[in-house]
Amino acid sequence: QIQLEESGGDLVQPGGSLTLSCQCSRTILAFSSLGWYRQAPGKQRELVATVTANGNTNYVDFVKDRFTISRDNAKNTIYLQMNNLKPEDTAVYYCWGKDRIGLLEDHWGQGTQVTVSS
């Protein structure tokens, strides 16, 4: 069974920074895309950023110029560097990956809590 395990969530003050990590139990080259979603209390899960197998990245407008997604194929890990965090960034952040072949199944991690508060 494929596992995605997030880490790095924490309580941080507004304007602070955090780096989230997502470790995969298999080679991340088997995914066509990987990314981060988030879900705030009472809200739907929303896309934050994605990175494709060839390294192309995509960000939603509200994190552009603040968040950076990256991948390390050798470590089977993706990262989300978050700068200038705002209270509205408070959410559970989920790692996601879509299979490159077969049923093109989506895989999800369990989530890591990010709280931005003074």
Backbone bond lengths (Angstrom), bond angles and torsions (degrees), N, CA, C in turn:
res aa  C-N    CA-C-N  psi(-1)  N-CA   C-N-CA  omega(-1)  CA-C   N-CA-C  phi
1 Q - - - 1.455 - - 1.525 109.35 -
2 I 1.318 115.14 132.45 1.453 120.16 -178.35 1.519 109.19 -77.48
3 Q 1.321 115.81 134.32 1.456 120.87 179.31 1.521 110.80 -124.43
4 L 1.312 114.25 137.44 1.451 122.07 172.47 1.525 106.89 -117.42
5 E 1.305 116.69 122.53 1.463 120.37 -175.70 1.516 110.59 -121.07
6 E 1.331 114.88 115.30 1.456 120.53 179.17 1.523 111.01 -86.93
7 S 1.311 114.53 154.31 1.464 121.21 173.11 1.514 108.60 -154.69
8 G 1.317 115.69 164.83 1.452 120.59 175.52 1.513 115.34 107.27
9 G 1.327 117.58 -9.54 1.456 119.02 178.47 1.518 111.38 -65.12
10 D 1.340 115.07 148.82 1.469 118.56 -176.00 1.513 109.06 -166.38
11 L 1.313 115.28 176.18 1.456 122.99 170.41 1.524 107.70 -91.86
12 V 1.316 116.73 128.05 1.461 121.20 -177.87 1.518 109.10 -139.46
13 Q 1.310 116.46 150.23 1.464 120.71 178.92 1.523 110.76 -78.39
14 P 1.316 117.38 154.29 1.473 119.97 174.84 1.523 110.73 -53.55
15 G 1.328 114.97 137.74 1.457 120.54 -176.43 1.511 113.93 88.92
16 G 1.314 116.71 -8.93 1.456 120.77 -178.71 1.515 113.34 -81.69
17 S 1.320 115.27 -177.31 1.457 121.84 -176.93 1.523 110.99 -131.01
18 L 1.320 115.12 152.75 1.462 122.42 173.94 1.516 107.97 -147.40
19 T 1.322 115.53 152.55 1.452 120.59 171.78 1.527 108.90 -122.58
20 L 1.313 115.74 120.50 1.454 121.24 175.87 1.530 109.36 -93.43
21 S 1.314 114.94 146.60 1.463 121.05 176.92 1.519 109.08 -124.07
22 C 1.316 115.67 149.65 1.464 121.93 175.57 1.519 107.53 -134.38
23 Q 1.321 114.88 110.42 1.461 121.68 -179.62 1.524 109.06 -95.49
24 C 1.321 116.17 129.38 1.465 120.60 -179.36 1.521 110.52 -104.43
25 S 1.322 115.06 145.82 1.461 120.44 -177.13 1.526 112.40 -81.28
26 R 1.317 118.15 -2.81 1.454 122.12 175.98 1.526 108.49 -138.48
27 T 1.313 116.97 175.32 1.449 119.85 179.50 1.527 110.80 -61.70
28 I 1.315 116.39 132.46 1.464 119.16 -179.64 1.527 111.41 -76.56
29 L 1.316 117.28 -6.39 1.463 120.51 174.09 1.524 111.22 -68.87
30 A 1.330 117.18 -14.81 1.462 121.66 178.08 1.526 112.42 -80.51
31 F 1.325 116.75 -3.85 1.457 121.16 177.35 1.520 110.10 -101.85
32 S 1.318 116.68 140.16 1.460 119.44 174.45 1.523 110.23 -76.36
33 S 1.314 115.58 -35.85 1.459 121.69 177.82 1.514 109.39 -145.01
34 L 1.311 114.88 151.11 1.459 123.35 173.30 1.516 107.77 -133.22
35 G 1.314 115.59 156.35 1.452 115.76 179.39 1.509 113.55 -172.80
36 W 1.317 112.46 -171.18 1.464 121.87 -179.95 1.523 109.33 -127.27
37 Y 1.317 114.12 135.08 1.455 122.88 170.86 1.531 106.91 -119.78
38 R 1.313 115.45 166.14 1.457 119.06 174.59 1.522 110.02 -143.65
39 Q 1.329 114.05 156.06 1.459 119.89 178.57 1.521 108.84 -140.13
40 A 1.308 114.69 117.51 1.458 121.20 177.28 1.529 109.04 -90.07
41 P 1.308 118.09 158.07 1.469 120.66 -179.87 1.523 111.66 -55.84
42 G 1.310 116.15 128.81 1.455 121.11 178.09 1.514 115.24 77.35
43 K 1.322 117.08 5.11 1.464 120.53 -178.63 1.522 110.61 -121.35
44 Q 1.315 115.32 163.57 1.454 120.53 177.21 1.520 110.45 -77.72
45 R 1.315 114.20 156.71 1.461 119.70 175.46 1.522 108.62 -66.31
46 E 1.330 116.85 137.22 1.461 120.47 -177.55 1.525 110.45 -132.91
47 L 1.311 113.63 150.52 1.457 120.81 178.90 1.521 110.27 -70.58
48 V 1.328 115.75 141.86 1.465 121.54 176.01 1.529 110.19 -112.38
49 A 1.327 116.31 -54.79 1.466 120.44 -176.39 1.517 109.38 -162.01
50 T 1.339 115.03 151.96 1.456 120.24 176.75 1.526 110.24 -134.60
51 V 1.322 114.95 158.86 1.460 121.63 173.80 1.519 107.54 -139.86
52 T 1.330 116.47 131.52 1.453 120.17 -178.51 1.525 110.96 -87.34
53 A 1.335 114.80 175.84 1.461 120.20 -179.08 1.520 111.54 -62.43
54 N 1.341 117.27 -30.11 1.466 119.42 179.89 1.521 112.76 -94.66
55 G 1.346 115.66 9.65 1.456 119.45 171.87 1.506 116.60 94.67
56 N 1.308 118.37 0.92 1.464 120.23 177.55 1.524 109.98 -70.43
57 T 1.317 115.34 136.36 1.461 120.25 -177.24 1.527 111.29 -114.94
58 N 1.314 114.35 155.62 1.455 120.83 177.86 1.519 108.35 -144.45
59 Y 1.330 116.35 139.10 1.457 121.50 -178.05 1.522 109.95 -131.30
60 V 1.322 115.06 148.04 1.454 118.01 171.39 1.530 107.48 -79.53
61 D 1.318 115.65 157.95 1.465 120.24 -171.14 1.525 113.22 -58.87
62 F 1.326 117.39 -37.53 1.459 118.63 -172.67 1.533 113.96 -73.68
63 V 1.340 118.24 -4.76 1.468 119.48 175.79 1.522 112.78 -119.84
64 K 1.314 116.71 -3.64 1.474 118.91 179.23 1.523 110.00 -58.11
65 D 1.322 115.28 140.28 1.467 123.81 179.78 1.514 113.05 71.85
66 R 1.338 117.96 0.36 1.459 120.45 176.09 1.531 111.87 -119.30
67 F 1.325 116.71 -37.07 1.466 121.85 -176.90 1.523 110.00 -109.61
68 T 1.325 116.02 147.86 1.455 121.58 176.07 1.519 109.26 -134.65
69 I 1.331 115.32 124.67 1.462 120.62 176.08 1.519 108.41 -97.83
70 S 1.325 115.76 142.43 1.462 119.88 178.65 1.523 108.64 -149.48
71 R 1.336 114.78 167.08 1.448 119.76 -179.28 1.519 110.26 -138.30
72 D 1.317 115.17 148.11 1.457 121.83 174.74 1.524 106.44 -125.27
73 N 1.314 116.43 99.96 1.463 120.66 -175.45 1.530 111.71 -62.83
74 A 1.315 116.44 -34.92 1.465 119.59 -178.59 1.522 112.07 -66.04
75 K 1.332 116.23 -30.88 1.467 121.00 -179.45 1.517 112.60 -98.67
76 N 1.357 116.59 -0.79 1.468 120.44 -177.77 1.529 111.30 53.18
77 T 1.303 114.64 45.21 1.466 121.10 -173.72 1.522 110.36 -137.23
78 I 1.324 115.49 142.31 1.450 120.11 168.61 1.528 108.15 -117.34
79 Y 1.321 114.76 159.60 1.456 120.60 -175.14 1.532 109.37 -132.17
80 L 1.314 113.57 158.04 1.460 119.97 170.98 1.524 106.57 -134.73
81 Q 1.316 115.07 106.07 1.460 120.50 175.97 1.521 107.41 -86.49
82 M 1.323 116.23 122.26 1.458 121.29 -176.59 1.525 109.45 -118.44
83 N 1.322 115.72 120.22 1.459 121.76 179.45 1.520 110.27 -116.93
84 N 1.321 115.27 161.71 1.459 121.04 178.21 1.532 111.17 48.44
85 L 1.297 115.06 51.51 1.466 119.91 -176.75 1.519 111.48 -66.62
86 K 1.322 114.56 144.89 1.460 122.76 -178.13 1.525 109.31 -119.53
87 P 1.326 117.49 156.20 1.472 118.98 178.33 1.523 112.58 -54.28
88 E 1.313 117.54 -33.55 1.469 120.43 179.77 1.525 113.64 -71.55
89 D 1.336 117.31 -6.61 1.456 120.48 173.41 1.535 111.68 -82.74
90 T 1.311 116.48 -5.97 1.459 120.66 178.87 1.522 110.31 -61.32
91 A 1.325 116.20 123.72 1.459 121.61 -176.76 1.522 109.29 -177.63
92 V 1.305 114.65 170.81 1.466 120.49 166.24 1.530 106.81 -89.27
93 Y 1.309 116.02 126.77 1.459 121.48 -178.05 1.525 109.56 -101.94
94 Y 1.335 115.14 128.33 1.454 121.85 -176.23 1.523 110.79 -114.10
95 C 1.296 114.80 137.81 1.458 121.85 172.12 1.525 108.85 -86.21
96 W 1.310 116.40 142.96 1.483 121.85 -176.93 1.520 109.55 -138.99
97 G 1.307 114.81 146.80 1.451 120.15 174.41 1.510 110.92 -148.29
98 K 1.326 117.04 143.53 1.463 122.48 178.13 1.522 108.75 -114.19
99 D 1.316 114.92 129.57 1.460 119.89 178.83 1.517 111.26 -57.55
100 R 1.323 115.34 146.01 1.461 120.66 179.15 1.516 111.53 -83.91
101 I 1.315 117.76 -29.12 1.466 121.85 -177.49 1.514 109.72 -131.51
102 G 1.339 114.92 175.67 1.462 119.34 177.97 1.509 111.65 74.34
103 L 1.309 116.73 -133.94 1.455 122.56 -175.20 1.530 113.32 -80.85
104 L 1.313 117.25 2.20 1.478 122.07 -179.71 1.524 110.22 53.19
105 E 1.288 115.58 44.20 1.456 122.26 -176.93 1.523 111.18 -70.03
106 D 1.341 114.40 147.07 1.452 121.40 173.10 1.531 109.83 -91.52
107 H 1.315 115.20 141.05 1.455 121.29 177.99 1.526 108.69 -124.89
108 W 1.322 115.05 143.54 1.465 120.54 -176.25 1.524 110.62 -131.85
109 G 1.325 114.07 147.47 1.453 119.45 170.41 1.517 109.78 -86.81
110 Q 1.336 114.86 -179.17 1.457 120.80 -177.91 1.518 112.33 -85.61
111 G 1.302 117.34 -15.41 1.455 120.56 177.58 1.515 113.52 99.42
112 T 1.329 114.57 153.70 1.461 121.26 175.85 1.525 108.13 -137.07
113 Q 1.319 116.36 136.18 1.458 121.05 -173.25 1.519 111.15 -83.77
114 V 1.323 115.23 129.35 1.462 122.11 172.26 1.523 107.30 -117.70
115 T 1.320 115.62 123.32 1.457 121.07 179.16 1.516 108.76 -123.30
116 V 1.327 115.31 124.09 1.461 120.94 179.87 1.527 107.45 -112.00
117 S 1.307 115.30 110.62 1.463 119.70 -174.80 1.514 109.62 -159.56
118 S 1.324 114.97 148.19 1.465 120.06 175.56 1.525 110.09 -93.68
